[in-house]
Amino acid sequence: MDETRTIGGLTALFLVTLVVVYRLEDPVVWLVWGAAMVTASGGALVAMNR
């Protein structure tokens, strides 16, 4: 796995989704987004440490 591309992709995903969630201003969307980001970063961490 190319870690640089993975980190770049996760950063881009984070920033794009953050802009969308910020514009929506809905607490439920913020909660779902936060849980998704924790899951995505945790999954990436596990995958990179294998």
C-alpha positions as CSV (number, residue, x, y, z in Angstrom):
1,M,0.0,0.0,0.0
2,D,1.4,3.4,-0.9
3,E,1.0,5.4,2.3
4,T,1.5,8.8,0.7
5,R,-1.4,8.3,-1.7
6,T,-3.6,6.9,1.1
7,I,-2.9,9.8,3.4
8,G,-3.4,12.3,0.6
9,G,-6.7,10.6,-0.3
10,L,-7.9,10.6,3.3
11,T,-6.9,14.2,3.7
12,A,-8.9,15.2,0.6
13,L,-11.9,13.1,1.7
14,F,-11.7,14.8,5.1
15,L,-11.6,18.3,3.7
16,V,-14.3,17.9,1.1
17,T,-16.7,16.2,3.5
18,L,-15.9,18.8,6.2
19,V,-16.9,21.6,3.8
20,V,-20.2,19.8,3.0
21,V,-21.0,19.1,6.6
22,Y,-20.1,22.7,7.6
23,R,-22.5,24.1,5.0
24,L,-25.4,21.8,6.1
25,E,-25.1,22.9,9.7
26,D,-27.1,19.9,10.9
27,P,-26.1,18.3,14.3
28,V,-27.1,14.8,13.1
29,V,-24.9,15.1,10.0
30,W,-22.0,16.3,12.2
31,L,-22.4,13.2,14.4
32,V,-22.5,10.8,11.5
33,W,-19.6,12.6,9.8
34,G,-17.5,12.4,13.0
35,A,-18.2,8.7,13.4
36,A,-17.3,8.1,9.8
37,M,-14.0,10.0,10.1
38,V,-13.0,8.0,13.2
39,T,-13.9,4.8,11.5
40,A,-12.0,5.8,8.3
41,S,-8.9,7.0,10.1
42,G,-8.9,3.9,12.4
43,G,-9.2,1.6,9.4
44,A,-6.4,3.3,7.6
45,L,-4.2,3.1,10.7
46,V,-4.8,-0.6,11.0
47,A,-4.2,-1.2,7.3
48,M,-0.9,0.8,7.4
49,N,0.4,-1.1,10.4
50,R,0.0,-4.6,8.8
